Amino acid sequence: MMLREKIIEQCLQAMKRDDVKKELKHLFHPVIDMIMQEIYPYIYLSVVFVMISFLLTLGIFVLLMRTSYFIPSHG
């Protein structure tokens, strides 16, 4: 086994321990909170765009149904 593979294996074994997992969660919690605070406006903006898109699609569907109701089909 090469030295690199041994180091990777030891790191993976260390990551499987519960105390290391808890420490990593504790370490990254503020970073994740900061990232979430930065992207919240973009999430809200995306939701607004999706809702507007849905309403426009629904309006187009209603207009199509209304106009196709008055046009007799030839069949």
Secondary structure per residue as TSV (DSSP state, phi and psi in degrees):
chain	resnum	aa	ss	phi	psi
A	1	M	-	360.0	138.3
A	2	M	-	-78.9	162.7
A	3	L	H	-62.3	-39.4
A	4	R	H	-62.2	-44.2
A	5	E	H	-64.8	-36.6
A	6	K	H	-65.5	-43.1
A	7	I	H	-63.1	-43.3
A	8	I	H	-63.1	-42.5
A	9	E	H	-63.2	-41.7
A	10	Q	H	-66.0	-38.4
A	11	C	H	-64.7	-42.0
A	12	L	H	-65.1	-38.5
A	13	Q	H	-65.9	-38.2
A	14	A	H	-67.8	-35.9
A	15	M	H	-69.5	-21.2
A	16	K	T	-78.3	-15.2
A	17	R	S	-73.8	142.5
A	18	D	H	-66.3	-38.1
A	19	D	H	-66.9	-34.6
A	20	V	H	-69.4	-39.7
A	21	K	H	-61.3	-43.1
A	22	K	H	-65.2	-40.3
A	23	E	H	-66.1	-40.2
A	24	L	H	-65.7	-40.3
A	25	K	H	-62.9	-42.8
A	26	H	H	-65.2	-35.6
A	27	L	H	-71.2	-42.3
A	28	F	H	-89.5	-7.8
A	29	H	H	-59.3	-46.8
A	30	P	H	-64.9	-34.6
A	31	V	H	-66.3	-44.4
A	32	I	H	-65.7	-40.0
A	33	D	H	-61.0	-42.1
A	34	M	H	-65.1	-42.3
A	35	I	H	-63.6	-42.4
A	36	M	H	-64.4	-38.6
A	37	Q	H	-64.3	-33.5
A	38	E	H	-73.5	-32.4
A	39	I	H	-98.0	-5.8
A	40	Y	H	-55.6	-44.9
A	41	P	H	-59.8	-36.6
A	42	Y	H	-69.7	-34.7
A	43	I	H	-65.1	-46.4
A	44	Y	H	-62.4	-41.8
A	45	L	H	-62.9	-40.3
A	46	S	H	-63.8	-41.4
A	47	V	H	-63.8	-41.7
A	48	V	H	-62.1	-44.4
A	49	F	H	-63.2	-38.7
A	50	V	H	-65.2	-41.8
A	51	M	H	-65.7	-42.0
A	52	I	H	-63.0	-42.7
A	53	S	H	-61.9	-42.3
A	54	F	H	-62.5	-44.7
A	55	L	H	-65.0	-40.0
A	56	L	H	-64.5	-42.3
A	57	T	H	-63.6	-41.8
A	58	L	H	-63.7	-40.7
A	59	G	H	-63.6	-42.3
A	60	I	H	-63.5	-41.2
A	61	F	H	-62.2	-44.2
A	62	V	H	-63.0	-43.8
A	63	L	H	-62.2	-40.3
A	64	L	H	-65.6	-41.6
A	65	M	H	-66.2	-38.3
A	66	R	H	-67.3	-43.1
A	67	T	H	-74.6	-34.6
A	68	S	H	-74.6	-18.4
A	69	Y	H	-71.6	-35.7
A	70	F	H	-85.7	-19.2
A	71	I	S	-90.6	117.0
A	72	P	-	-71.2	141.0
A	73	S	-	-88.8	141.2
A	74	H	-	-94.1	116.7
A	75	G	-	-152.8	360.0
